[in-house]
Amino acid sequence: MKNGSTKNDIKGDNDNKEKEFKSVQSVERALKILEEMAYAGEPISISELASKVGLKVSTVHRLLATLLYRGYVEQEAETSKYRLGLKLLEVGNASKYYYDVRTIARPYLEALVEECNETTNLAVLDETEVVYIDQVESKRMIIVNMLAQVGNRAPVHCTATGKCLLANLPQSKLDDVVGKLKLEKYTNETIVDIFYLNKELEKIKKEGYAFDWGEMEEHVHCVAAPIFNHTGEVIASISISGPSNRMTSYYIKNELAELVKDTALKISSSMGFSNFD
């Protein structure tokens, strides 16, 4: 045995790997069931479905029970056959929406980088976090490690993109999200008081852009503006971020803020939004 490993250690590692594999296998099986149901194009019996996916009826029944509970499949009362549920339509539409906003916003992100040569980002709201779904990096050297990367998440209360999205939510939705916030402190600039956060959100909604003066990461500044769809719903935010030695308060307030706001309005217009106040 190497490195003092014992048979029990190896057996434990193998058991863990087997458990991990089984959890992935369950996901693969569930996805295969959904795919076969989609190919069928009509309600399908559990025995026929089991035959198509090559699994025991009992296994398919167990997986269907979970999918049924989550709304991804539905069962007809008359025939007991299964069909795809409305949850899949919701997920599919969300995926299409993310693709559309990314596709439309991408050339604007690139144009912003060409103009100011700082990193630009596109983010969406997911409960109490923002998710970065696209980015065009600056060609200039960045000596600070910025959290904003495609696929990364960040709290809404201490990011310009997050505050921007919060500020433009309907009041009921805003109250719901704010009620779930923990307002964790990340730097000395982080807003951790709900009263001051609400005051800032009011200001952001009025001015049309949001600032981040190192609230999530020290020495990183950011300015963001909201993107709206054809119904006037805020669906994303676009931002410019960079090191504080280049992204100074004067530069952001006097040049970048209106630039980002104008760019966000152009993207919104391309998304069908026309109610500019």
N, C-alpha and C positions, 0 to 999 in steps of 0.2 A: 504493500500500500504506500502511495506517495503522500508526503507532507503529513504523515501521522494520521491519515484517514483510516477509519474503521469500516467494517462491513455495515454497521448500523448507520454511519454517516452517509455511505453511498446509497443504501436502501432508502434513507430519508430523502435524499436528493431525487432519486428515481420516482419515489411516491409523489413528491411535489411536482415534478415534471409531468407525471401522468395526470395529476389533478388539473394542472394548467392546460394540458392538451385536451382533456375532456371538456373543460369549460369552453374552449375555442371550438371544439367539435360540435357542441350543442348549438352554438351560434351559426356555424356553417349549415347544420341540419335545418335549423329554423329558416334560414335564408333560402335554402334549397326548396323547402316547402312553399314559401311565398312565391318563388320563381315558377315552380310547377303550376301553382294556382293561377298565376298570371298567364302562363302559356295555354292553360286549359280554356280560358276565356269564358267560363261558365261555372256555376256551382259544381262542386266535386265531392264525391263520397270519401269517407276516411279510408276505406279499403282500397279504392282506386288510387288515392293519393299515396298511400303506403307503398303500393306496387310501383308507382312512378319514381318515388325517391329511394326505393330499395331498403325500406326500414320496416320494422315490426309495427303492426297496428297500434300496439300499446305505447310504443315510443312516439309515434306520430300523434297519438291522442294526448300524450303528456305535453308535447311541444305546442300543439294546437290550443290546449287549455291556457297556456301562458299568452300566446298570441291573441286569443279571444279576450282574455282579461285586459290586455293592453290596447285592444281596439283595432289590431292589425288584421284580424279576420272576424267574420261574422258567421253565425250558423242559422240556416233557414229552419223555422219551426216545423213547417210541413214535411220537408224531405230529410231533415237532419244533415243536409249537405253543407259544405263550407264554401264561402266566397271571401274575396278580399274586402277588408273593412275601410271605412272612411279615413282612418288614421293614416293609411298609406297615401291617400290623396293629399292630406295635409302635409305630410313629410315631402312628398314629391313636389308640391307647389312651393314649399319653402326652399328646396334645393334649386328649383328653377329661378326663384326670386334672387337668391344669392348669386347665381350665375349671371343673371341679367345685370344686376347692379355692378358686379365686378367687371363685366364686359364693357358696360357703358362708361364706368369711372376710370378704367385703366388709362386711356389716352390723356385724360385730365391730370392724373397722377404724374404721368411722364412729363407733361407740359410744365407742371409746377416745379419738378426737379430741374428741368432745363432753365427755368426762370430764376430760381433761387438757390439751386444746387444744395438743397438739404433734403433729407429723407421724407417721403410722403407716405401716408398710411390710409387704409380704408378699414373701418371697423363697424361691427353691428352689436346690438344689445342682446345678451342672453341672461335673463334674470338680473342678478346684481353684478354681472361682469360684462366687460366688452371683449369681443373676440376679433382679432385682427385677421381679415380675410384677404387682404392684398397689400403690397408694399412695393415702392420703387425706391431703391437706395441712392443716397447721395454718392457722387464720385469723389467727394472730398474725404480726407482721413477723419475717422471718428475715433477719438481716444477714450470715449466712455462706452460702456456696454449697455445698449438700450434694450429694454424689455420688449418693445414693440417689434414683433416678428410675426410673420404669417403663421397662424395657428395658435399663437400665444393668447392667454387670457390675462385680464387685469381688472381690478376693482373699479367700479364706475365713479366712486366718490373722489378719487384722487388722480384722474386722468382727464385731459381735455376732451378726448373723444367720448368718454363715459359721461361726463357732466353735460356735454352738448346733447347727447341722446336723452338723458334724463330730463333736461330742461324743456324739451319739446314733446314730452309724452302727454297724453290726456291726463287731467288731474287725478282721476280714479286710479289709472295705471301708475302714475307717479307716486301716489300715496302708498300703493301696494308695494312697489319696489323699495321706496325709502324706508318703509316699515320693516323691511328685511335686512337693511344695511347694518353692518357691525361697526362701520367707521373706524377701521383699524388704522393706527398711526404708523406711517412708513418713514417719514422724514419730519423735520421741524415745520415744514410748510403744509403738511397734510391737514385738511379740515376734518376735525373730529367732533364738532358740535353741530347738531342737526339744525339749530337755528341759523347759524352762519352758512351752512350748506344750502338751505332753502333760499336765503337771501342771494347767494351767488347764482343759484339756478334762475331766479327771477331776473337778475341782471343779464345772464347769458341769453335767455329767451328774448329779452328786449333788444340786445345789441346784435344778436345773430352769430356770435362766436364765443368760444371758451378758451381760457388759458390754463396752462399747467406750469407753475413756476418751481419745478422740482418737487412736486407733491408725492410722486411715486418713487422717483429716482433722483437722487441729488445730482446737480449739475446737468440735468436734462430738462429743457424747456420745450413747450409744445403749444400750438394754437390749432383749434379745430372748429369746424362749422357743420351744421346738419344738412342731410340730404332727404328730400321728401319725395313720395311717389305721387301718382296722379290723383289720389284721394286726399292728399295733404297729410298723410301719415309719415312720421319720421321713420326712416328705414335703415339709415346708416349715417356715419359721419366721416369726414375727410380731414386729415390733419397734416401739418408739417412739424417735424420734431428734429431736435439736434442739440449739440452741446451748448451749455449756457454761455460759454465764452464767445460763441458766434451768434446764438439766438438770444440777443440781449433784449431787455424790456423795451427799449426805444425802437429797435428794429422790428420786433413783433407787433407792437402797437401801431407804429406809423407806416409800416409797409406790408407785413405778412397777414395781418388780421383781415383787412379788406380784400386782399388777394385770395385768401382761403374762402372767405364768405362768397365772393363773386364766383369762384370756381364751383363751390357747392351748389349755388343757384343754377349754374349752367348744367350741372349734372342732373339736378332736380328737374329742370326743364326738359332734358332728354328722357327723363323717366315719366314725363307727362304732367308734371306739376306746373301750374300756370297762375296760381293765386298769390302772386308776390305782393305783399303789403308794403 
